[in-house]
Amino acid sequence: MVAATVVLGAPLLWMLLASLKDRDELYRLPLQWLPQQADLANYLQAAQTVPLGRLLANSIALTLVGSGLKVVLGLCCAYALVFLDVPLRRAVFVLVLATLMIPPQITIIPNYTLVADLGWLNTYQGILVPGLASAFGTFLFRQHFLSLPRSVVEAAELDGAGHWRTLWRVVVPMSVPTLAAVALVSVVTEWNDYLWPFLVVDDAEKMTLPVGLTLLQNIDGMTNWGVLLAATVVVTLPILLVFLLLQRRLVAGLTAGAVTG
């Protein structure tokens, strides 16, 4: 465990410390981990070179909207697969599982063609819409819903509750750990997404933070690594803190229903 922690944590620690060094310290040999004097000049230069505030706002907005819609669509789809007597629902679930086995890179070309035909290049909906369906969230919600007592749902139906009210007033309150796990995975996925936003957006005003890092590549011929690492810290730190704070929810949600008896 210690070895794994060192291997995974050392690059992150080096990234943070290197972002506080000047250029001479980064190229100095022998290698030194700690900066002689912590300096935020790299962060200031990154903010002056690219619209860092705008990129951060784009990432936050797209992450909240995208992950929220993924959770809602996953909830509704899983509820229909478990509690509604719809035809071919098993075939639909098999199709959902099949999408988990297809590498996302395969769908990039048809998705790009569709988005271009719709005139959604350099738009927020062009970034969001193709990735809204979450097969992972649907699968996890369905497996959890199967473990819920059907008597509670039947009691809600006897009280006159419709499917929409049953979902949000009965099923969702009993699914908080799974809901938190799917939400956290969706947030991390949306925040870290790079390839698709990079393909459909070339306007700096519409870029997300990971894509915006490419705007820093031309600074001093890619030799000023301190500035690039400072921007990388800005990208990494928020989602890392979210994950560390909610990791227990993630584990509880992923293991919900795994133990019976």
Secondary structure, DSSP 8 states (H G I E B T S, - for coil): -HHHHHHHHHHHHHHHHHTTS-HHHHT-SS--SS-SS---HHHHHHHHHTTHHHHHHHHHHHHHHHHHHHHHHHHHHHHHHHHS--TTHHHHHHHHHHHHTS-GGGGHHHHHHHHHHTT-TTSHHHHHGGG---HHHHHHHHHHHHTS-HHHHHHHHHTT--HHHHIIIIIGGGGHHHHHHHHHHHHHHHHH--HHHHHH---TTT--HHHHGGGGTTGGGGT-HHHHHHHHHHHHHHHHHHHHHHHHHHHHHHHTTS---
